[in-house]
């Protein structure tokens, strides 16, 4: 690879072992600190929170948040990026769905 100013990653940690994932996360942080533009697309929000300085959140093709990671979390006042995302994007109650699944499982076991 040459020395690109822009890097694009789509789910780059998928299938990686722990060591390789750690190396890649450190590489992304380091390259970002050197001024490279890195587009990092992932559903693993804990990693996004670790490696991304800015976020663009889309919902059905529309931009619903675009700012620094810290600013977005601060504006929504949630402790984690996952909770912030759920507040902004999801129309479902993940807790209720979880309770429903557990209820069905425990009814079949009884």
Buried (B, 14 or more C-beta within 10 A) or exposed (E): EEEEEEBEBEEBBEEEEEEEBEEBBEBBBEBBEEEBEBEBEBEBBEBBBEBBEEBEBEEEEEEEBEBEBEEBBEEBEBEEBBBBBBEBBEEEEEEEEEEEEEEEEEEEEE
